[in-house]
Amino acid sequence: MKGGIGGLLAVVTLAACQEKLTAPADCPALCPGGQPQVFDEVFTAISGADSSFVGYVQPHEAASLLVSNGLQGFEERGLVRFLARTGTVTVRDTARTYTIDSVAFSLTVAARDTNLAGLKLLLYRLTPSFDSTTTFADVAPAFIPDSLIATIDVPDSLNAGTVRTVFQGADLSRVEIPASDSGRLALGIRIDVPTATGVRLGALAGGTGPTFTTYVTLEVPDTGTAKLRTLPVGPSFNTYVSEVPQVVDSTLLAVGGAASARALLRFNLPSRIRDSASIVRATLELTAVAPVTGLPTDRPRLLGLAVLADVGAKSPLNSVLGRVAEDTLEIGTSTASLEAVRVVELWLGATTRPTALFLSLTPEAASFSRPVFYSTRAADPALRPRLRISYLLSFPFETP
Amino acid sequence: MRRALVLFLFAIVPIAVRAQSPQFGARGLGYPGRALAVRSIGTGGAFGLFDPESSQNPAALANVLNLTSVFTITQGFQKVRNPAGTASVRDTRFPQLMVAGPVHRFPAAVGFSFSNYTSRDFTFATAETIDLRGVPVGVVDTFSSRGGLNDFRIAGVYRFGARWAVGGGFHILSGSNRLTSTRVFDDPQYLSSRQRSELSFAGIGVSVGVTHQFAPNFAVSAVARSDGHVNLDRDSARVGTIDLPYTFGLGLHWRPAARLDIAGQTLVRTWSGANSDLLAQGGTGAQNTVEAAVGAEYTSDPKRPYRRPLRFGAHYATLPFPLLPGQHGREYGVSVGSGLRFAQQRAGLDLALEHVWRSEGAYSEKGFILSLGILVRP
């Protein structure tokens, strides 16, 4: 009994020892040192030290193929070359010939304008000789009605997913591979819809490239039985070409596009901020030369990455999770703002890190948007890129 | 069994009352400690200059007859009021640790004690709306301090005959304030800000005391103390010094009957010496303080005076560090307490419950402070 009461006493005493010290503050009497003050200041990027660099991700390296019919005022078409389909299939250590029963093409719709009905994908037979240097003009002659092998109606209910077309019987002649092509088949893709729009299709780099599947029947004379086989083939190369080549203006800051562009911005923060400020918000503010275009339902994301060492276009970047500024870019907007406090924090204190950041667009080289912003070379200072920083200076702790 | 129940009741009663916190520790060096053991707290501090378990007077060590160690725990439950609102807070302190004993073959005693000199433990919070980038944004500011100044005393006393005792003490004053200012924004686009600073203090002081037994039932005690100054460092860099006060105290102890002890004392501290230093640091200055206490201890059995004595008393004190320049804080308190000795008086517990009121203009606190003293005589 005594032990129980002693234990209870100990528990009660411990419970009573819990501290709770917070009281309302009535300033200035109960605010030694005063109250924190937030300062707001705008810093323009260092004049002439901002640049765009092009060529980071090429169209054939992009995670999606862009196919459009004038979304940005010009057309884009996809090109796919599949791996070679073998002419025989080995069964019981013997190469067997086969008879093609049917052929199917599958394509992945990664993004589309879901408000638009009646989207059709047109597949054309192309000569499998294109590569990364091929231009729109090079392949345009092949996109003729005689080369059209299939039209795929994309269901209006499909936001993203796979569409497929199958050839069999007499239609197989459209996808017959001549011996001169060594088993390789190539397709050109464009879209057909009355309204200007675009569609992002899965690509080799994203692991969602088109597939070319052949369903065959093997002839196995030894047993007289027929064997069914499926011969799936993925793409060996894919890319897309634009009707209008990308224009690079060195006086402006472009991000995105294909080949993709990134912009480098350098700032000069005063030592009173770098040494002793506590930054609570940092917003990068950009003014677009023209309203941002693109698919309204497939908005790209603007990224801001801190530069670890400033060596220009090939500067190593800090891509640590949580230290990348990221925001969705609204289609039709003429201004862009990026909350970059986690990037700017890296510039503070005793560090030799450059006070610079890189802007890029994601998905890179796979977005219909290519925003172009004014640089520090803009005549109007209000149009130049700027960093708006909200910060607190060191708190003036009373002594005591 | 009955003792355990009494202890249980003492422990549980404060839970039923509301708690509170000392806003009067926000300025200057903080809220001053009283260097009292629980026996003296129970009498309002009236026996402080005669109590060998307290650290106010080195001459009081003359009453130490055996090696004794005392550990004190206090739990405060206070209600804070100021123009910004009210809050119930509670805090825990360990304000007094003492080890003392007689010197073999000499009419002398020595002791070591560790006392709370000032405490600066508080957290204040405000909420308001400020304009940022042209948009109203709600913010919550929190300013907190933890720490204070501690007084480590090495003291000795020598008895001259049966009536006189003269003591001296050497004090090492040290401590720190860990300060934190935090601002949190309602808008998640703003990161919260947390800034810290640490103040550290170091100084030394000396004290002398005397006790004279005029008659078997009447004694007078006096103390004088100089604490010099403390060096003040902020984040390891010297930023200045602060003068500490001289302390003068006088106490009277009268035993009108075998069962009753009555005492009273007053202490004066010249905190105004720190005024210019604190003003120069941006503070609100400091003022001299007066502390007066009166109390009594009633024993039901004079042959066994430690068998549940009844202690009671009251005290009044002015506070050294005003919240606003020109104001003067005051504190009133009434106390009640008792104690137990067991294991052939080799161990004991003392309990005291104090009700305090503090005020300075529109700022006030009131509440209860429960003190538990643990005594061991090995």
Chai-1 contact restraints between the chains, C-beta under 6 A:
chainA,res_idxA,chainB,res_idxB,connection_type,confidence,min_distance_angstrom,max_distance_angstrom,comment,restraint_id
A,K2,B,A4,contact,1.0,0.0,6.0,A-B,restraint_1
A,I5,B,A4,contact,1.0,0.0,6.0,A-B,restraint_2
A,L9,B,L7,contact,1.0,0.0,6.0,A-B,restraint_3
A,L9,B,F8,contact,1.0,0.0,6.0,A-B,restraint_4
A,L9,B,A11,contact,1.0,0.0,6.0,A-B,restraint_5
A,V12,B,A11,contact,1.0,0.0,6.0,A-B,restraint_6
A,V12,B,I12,contact,1.0,0.0,6.0,A-B,restraint_7
A,T13,B,A11,contact,1.0,0.0,6.0,A-B,restraint_8
A,A16,B,I15,contact,1.0,0.0,6.0,A-B,restraint_9
A,A16,B,Q75,contact,1.0,0.0,6.0,A-B,restraint_10
A,C17,B,T92,contact,1.0,0.0,6.0,A-B,restraint_11
A,E19,B,D91,contact,1.0,0.0,6.0,A-B,restraint_12
A,E19,B,T92,contact,1.0,0.0,6.0,A-B,restraint_13
A,K20,B,V89,contact,1.0,0.0,6.0,A-B,restraint_14
A,K20,B,R90,contact,1.0,0.0,6.0,A-B,restraint_15
A,L21,B,S21,contact,1.0,0.0,6.0,A-B,restraint_16
A,L21,B,V89,contact,1.0,0.0,6.0,A-B,restraint_17
A,L21,B,D91,contact,1.0,0.0,6.0,A-B,restraint_18
A,L21,B,F122,contact,1.0,0.0,6.0,A-B,restraint_19
A,L21,B,T123,contact,1.0,0.0,6.0,A-B,restraint_20
A,T22,B,T123,contact,1.0,0.0,6.0,A-B,restraint_21
A,T22,B,A125,contact,1.0,0.0,6.0,A-B,restraint_22
A,A23,B,S21,contact,1.0,0.0,6.0,A-B,restraint_23
A,A23,B,Q23,contact,1.0,0.0,6.0,A-B,restraint_24
A,A23,B,V80,contact,1.0,0.0,6.0,A-B,restraint_25
A,A23,B,A87,contact,1.0,0.0,6.0,A-B,restraint_26
A,A23,B,V89,contact,1.0,0.0,6.0,A-B,restraint_27
A,A23,B,F124,contact,1.0,0.0,6.0,A-B,restraint_28
A,P24,B,A84,contact,1.0,0.0,6.0,A-B,restraint_29
A,P24,B,G85,contact,1.0,0.0,6.0,A-B,restraint_30
A,P24,B,A87,contact,1.0,0.0,6.0,A-B,restraint_31
A,A25,B,A84,contact,1.0,0.0,6.0,A-B,restraint_32
A,A25,B,F124,contact,1.0,0.0,6.0,A-B,restraint_33
A,A25,B,T126,contact,1.0,0.0,6.0,A-B,restraint_34
A,D26,B,N82,contact,1.0,0.0,6.0,A-B,restraint_35
A,D26,B,P83,contact,1.0,0.0,6.0,A-B,restraint_36
A,D26,B,A84,contact,1.0,0.0,6.0,A-B,restraint_37
A,A29,B,L323,contact,1.0,0.0,6.0,A-B,restraint_38
A,A29,B,L324,contact,1.0,0.0,6.0,A-B,restraint_39
A,L30,B,Q23,contact,1.0,0.0,6.0,A-B,restraint_40
A,L30,B,A26,contact,1.0,0.0,6.0,A-B,restraint_41
A,L30,B,F124,contact,1.0,0.0,6.0,A-B,restraint_42
A,Q35,B,D141,contact,1.0,0.0,6.0,A-B,restraint_43
A,P36,B,S181,contact,1.0,0.0,6.0,A-B,restraint_44
A,P36,B,R183,contact,1.0,0.0,6.0,A-B,restraint_45
A,S278,B,S193,contact,1.0,0.0,6.0,A-B,restraint_46
A,V280,B,Y190,contact,1.0,0.0,6.0,A-B,restraint_47
A,V280,B,L191,contact,1.0,0.0,6.0,A-B,restraint_48
A,V280,B,S193,contact,1.0,0.0,6.0,A-B,restraint_49
A,R281,B,Q189,contact,1.0,0.0,6.0,A-B,restraint_50
A,R281,B,Y190,contact,1.0,0.0,6.0,A-B,restraint_51
A,E339,B,Q189,contact,1.0,0.0,6.0,A-B,restraint_52
A,V341,B,L191,contact,1.0,0.0,6.0,A-B,restraint_53
A,L392,B,S193,contact,1.0,0.0,6.0,A-B,restraint_54
A,F395,B,S181,contact,1.0,0.0,6.0,A-B,restraint_55
A,F395,B,Q195,contact,1.0,0.0,6.0,A-B,restraint_56
A,F397,B,L179,contact,1.0,0.0,6.0,A-B,restraint_57
A,F397,B,S197,contact,1.0,0.0,6.0,A-B,restraint_58
A,E398,B,G282,contact,1.0,0.0,6.0,A-B,restraint_59
A,E398,B,G283,contact,1.0,0.0,6.0,A-B,restraint_60
A,T399,B,R234,contact,1.0,0.0,6.0,A-B,restraint_61
A,T399,B,V239,contact,1.0,0.0,6.0,A-B,restraint_62
A,T399,B,Q281,contact,1.0,0.0,6.0,A-B,restraint_63
A,P400,B,L199,contact,1.0,0.0,6.0,A-B,restraint_64
